[in-house]
């Protein structure tokens, strides 16, 4: 893999602990929505600390965007990312990743696991192809929902959107974990594509449940 050194152009706070980073796009750099790069900070103590982050921009954009959850309670890479200013340098690998759109289906996201789906859904919106797809998005509380206004707009354009909260009772949303009963209640066709991203346990449990409920293992797409 080739390393690319790029500068941060701008940052924006999305939620209390999520920021978007607009960065330079290297020449002849192409990716498929859903793909990621290994990213590190071009500083002596961090340049070898690589972490995978997904593009949330589209390939056609002139710059790259990453939407990243910042863990300020950990003295690690994301905390340092959250402290960087415009002009700071990042090191990017070439793109990679297993989550790519393979046709209409259900997107199951847990928290920051939404990030691979952002570019995919933005591309579908651009292509006027949201209809027939469903997003089920689990978060702890309402304030944790990343890009809610954007997904609400997609809902108006044909995307079915179901939000569920696991640590806040709120009558505007479902208030439960995504488990077998939840999936049986919300999905009436398991013969379709399922895209899953979130914490390791979330992905493992939902993969097993979907296969139990009749989903084709080849139609359950996760990051590997």
C-alpha positions as CSV (number, residue, x, y, z in Angstrom):
1,X,0.0,0.0,0.0
2,X,1.1,3.6,-0.8
3,X,1.0,6.2,1.9
4,X,-0.4,9.6,1.1
5,X,0.3,12.8,3.2
6,X,-2.7,15.2,3.2
7,X,-3.6,18.3,5.2
8,X,-6.8,18.9,7.2
9,X,-8.8,21.7,5.5
10,X,-11.6,22.0,8.0
11,X,-13.3,20.3,10.9
12,X,-16.9,20.4,12.2
13,X,-18.6,19.1,15.4
14,X,-21.4,16.7,14.5
15,X,-22.4,15.5,18.0
16,X,-20.8,16.0,21.4
17,X,-18.2,13.4,20.6
18,X,-18.2,13.1,16.8
19,X,-16.3,15.4,14.4
20,X,-16.1,15.5,10.6
21,X,-12.7,16.1,9.0
22,X,-12.4,17.6,5.5
23,X,-9.0,16.8,4.1
24,X,-7.1,17.0,0.9
25,X,-7.6,14.3,-1.7
26,X,-4.5,12.9,-3.3
27,X,-4.2,12.9,-7.1
28,X,-5.7,9.9,-8.9
29,X,-7.2,8.7,-5.6
30,X,-10.4,6.7,-6.0
31,X,-12.6,4.6,-3.8
32,X,-16.0,2.9,-3.6
33,X,-18.6,4.1,-1.0
34,X,-18.2,2.0,2.1
35,X,-14.4,1.7,1.8
36,X,-11.9,2.9,4.4
37,X,-8.2,3.8,4.8
38,X,-5.7,3.3,7.5
39,X,-5.2,6.7,8.9
40,X,-2.4,8.1,11.2
41,X,-1.3,11.6,12.3
42,X,1.9,12.8,10.8
43,X,3.6,13.5,14.1
44,X,6.6,11.5,15.5
45,X,4.6,9.9,18.4
46,X,1.5,9.1,16.2
47,X,2.7,8.4,12.6
48,X,2.8,4.6,13.2
49,X,-0.4,4.5,15.1
50,X,-2.7,3.6,12.2
51,X,-6.5,3.3,12.6
52,X,-9.2,2.4,10.0
53,X,-11.7,5.1,9.2
54,X,-14.3,5.2,6.5
55,X,-14.8,7.8,3.8
56,X,-18.1,9.7,4.3
57,X,-17.6,11.8,1.2
58,X,-18.3,10.5,-2.3
59,X,-15.6,9.6,-4.8
60,X,-16.5,12.5,-7.1
61,X,-15.9,15.1,-4.4
62,X,-12.7,17.2,-4.8
63,X,-11.8,16.6,-1.1
64,X,-12.1,13.7,1.3
65,X,-14.3,13.6,4.4
66,X,-14.1,11.4,7.5
67,X,-16.7,11.3,10.3
68,X,-14.9,10.1,13.4
69,X,-16.0,9.4,17.0
70,X,-13.6,11.1,19.4
71,X,-12.8,9.2,22.6
72,X,-11.6,12.0,24.9
73,X,-11.6,9.6,27.9
74,X,-8.8,7.6,26.2
75,X,-5.4,9.1,25.7
76,X,-5.2,7.7,22.1
77,X,-5.4,8.5,18.5
78,X,-8.9,9.9,18.3
79,X,-8.3,12.2,21.2
80,X,-5.3,13.6,19.4
81,X,-7.3,13.9,16.2
82,X,-9.9,15.9,18.0
83,X,-7.2,18.4,19.0
84,X,-5.7,18.9,15.5
85,X,-6.1,22.3,13.8
86,X,-6.5,23.1,10.1
87,X,-3.3,22.5,8.2
88,X,-2.3,19.5,10.4
89,X,-1.1,16.5,8.3
90,X,-2.5,13.0,8.2
91,X,-1.1,9.9,6.6
92,X,-3.6,7.8,4.5
93,X,-3.2,4.3,3.1
94,X,-4.8,3.2,-0.2
95,X,-8.5,2.4,0.2
96,X,-9.8,-1.0,1.3
97,X,-12.9,-2.5,2.8
98,X,-15.6,-5.2,2.5
99,X,-18.8,-3.2,3.0
100,X,-19.9,-2.2,-0.5
101,X,-23.5,-1.8,-1.8
102,X,-24.7,-5.0,-3.5
103,X,-28.3,-4.1,-4.0
104,X,-31.4,-3.0,-2.0
105,X,-31.6,-4.2,1.6
106,X,-31.5,-3.3,5.3
107,X,-28.7,-1.3,6.8
108,X,-28.2,-2.1,10.5
109,X,-25.9,0.4,12.3
110,X,-24.8,0.7,15.9
111,X,-23.6,4.1,16.9
112,X,-20.5,5.2,15.0
113,X,-21.0,2.0,12.9
114,X,-23.1,4.2,10.7
115,X,-20.0,5.7,9.1
116,X,-19.5,3.1,6.2
117,X,-23.2,3.6,5.3
118,X,-23.0,7.4,5.1
119,X,-21.3,7.5,1.7
120,X,-23.3,4.5,0.4
121,X,-26.6,6.3,1.3
122,X,-25.4,9.6,0.0
123,X,-24.5,7.9,-3.3
124,X,-28.0,6.3,-3.4
125,X,-29.5,9.7,-2.8
126,X,-27.6,11.2,-5.6
127,X,-28.6,8.3,-7.9
128,X,-32.3,8.7,-6.7
129,X,-32.1,5.1,-5.6
130,X,-33.0,5.2,-1.9
131,X,-36.4,3.7,-2.3
132,X,-36.5,0.0,-1.3
133,X,-33.7,0.4,1.3
134,X,-34.1,0.6,5.1
135,X,-31.8,2.1,7.7
136,X,-32.2,0.8,11.3
137,X,-30.0,2.9,13.5
138,X,-29.3,2.2,17.2
139,X,-27.9,4.8,19.6
140,X,-27.7,5.3,23.3
141,X,-29.6,8.6,23.4
142,X,-31.2,11.1,20.9
143,X,-28.2,13.4,21.1
144,X,-25.9,10.6,19.9
145,X,-27.7,10.2,16.5
146,X,-25.1,11.1,13.9
147,X,-26.4,13.2,10.9
148,X,-30.1,12.8,11.9
149,X,-31.3,15.7,9.9
150,X,-29.6,14.3,6.8
151,X,-31.2,10.8,7.3
152,X,-34.6,12.5,7.9
153,X,-34.3,14.2,4.6
154,X,-33.4,10.8,2.9
155,X,-36.6,9.5,4.5
156,X,-38.5,12.0,2.5
157,X,-36.8,10.7,-0.6
158,X,-37.7,7.1,-0.1
159,X,-35.4,5.6,2.5
160,X,-37.2,3.9,5.4
161,X,-35.5,5.0,8.6
162,X,-36.0,3.4,12.0
163,X,-34.2,4.9,15.0
164,X,-34.0,3.1,18.3
165,X,-32.5,4.3,21.6
166,X,-31.1,1.9,24.2
167,X,-30.5,4.2,27.2
168,X,-33.1,6.9,26.9
169,X,-36.9,6.6,27.0
170,X,-38.2,8.8,24.2
171,X,-41.6,8.4,22.7
172,X,-40.4,9.7,19.3
173,X,-38.3,6.6,18.8
174,X,-38.2,2.9,19.4
175,X,-36.6,2.3,22.9
176,X,-35.0,-1.1,22.7
177,X,-32.0,-3.1,21.5
178,X,-31.9,-4.6,18.1
179,X,-32.5,-8.2,18.9
180,X,-34.4,-11.2,17.4
181,X,-37.8,-9.9,18.4
182,X,-37.1,-6.4,17.1
183,X,-36.0,-7.8,13.7
184,X,-39.0,-10.1,13.4
185,X,-41.2,-7.1,14.2
186,X,-39.6,-4.7,11.7
187,X,-38.6,-6.9,8.8
188,X,-41.0,-9.1,6.9
189,X,-38.6,-10.3,4.2
190,X,-35.3,-12.0,5.1
191,X,-34.5,-12.8,1.5
192,X,-32.7,-9.6,0.9
193,X,-29.3,-7.9,1.5
194,X,-28.3,-7.0,5.1
195,X,-25.5,-4.6,5.8
196,X,-24.2,-4.6,9.4
197,X,-21.6,-2.3,11.1
198,X,-21.1,-1.4,14.8
199,X,-19.3,-2.9,17.8
200,X,-18.0,-6.4,17.4
201,X,-20.6,-8.0,19.6
202,X,-23.4,-6.1,17.7
203,X,-22.2,-7.4,14.4
204,X,-21.7,-11.0,15.6
205,X,-25.1,-11.2,17.3
206,X,-27.1,-9.7,14.4
207,X,-25.3,-11.8,11.9
208,X,-26.2,-15.0,13.8
209,X,-29.8,-13.8,14.3
210,X,-30.4,-12.9,10.7
211,X,-29.1,-16.3,9.5
212,X,-31.3,-18.0,12.0
213,X,-34.3,-16.1,10.6
214,X,-33.6,-17.2,7.1
215,X,-31.1,-14.7,5.6
216,X,-28.6,-16.1,3.1
217,X,-25.1,-15.9,4.7
218,X,-23.8,-14.5,1.4
219,X,-26.3,-11.7,1.6
220,X,-25.1,-10.6,5.1
221,X,-22.4,-8.0,4.4
222,X,-20.1,-7.0,7.3
223,X,-16.7,-5.4,7.6
224,X,-14.1,-8.3,8.0
